[in-house]
Amino acid sequence: MKPFNLLLCIALFSLPVTALAEGGGAKVIARMQAQRDESMARFLEREDAKAIVRAQEAAKARLAARMASSVPLERSVDQP
């Protein structure tokens, strides 16, 4: 029974590896991208999506402004 279980485990673990090695990975990535695009299209149809997107853009702009206004510190050789 133990050899059978061992062979079964090896077969079950090697099956996904061979599927992804033979172009299955590209199919999985394409499917994920299609589902992501579909979900984003549904999300953007919602009323509150515009407010969420505006808030994200404002946060990015604030971060960019904060980073632009920061002055790089001069460090000596002794300090990391």
Summary of the structure (lengths in Angstrom):
residues: 80
radius of gyration: 25.2
end to end distance: 60.3
largest distance: 69.2
contacts: 131
relative contact order: 0.05
helix: 81%
strand: 0%
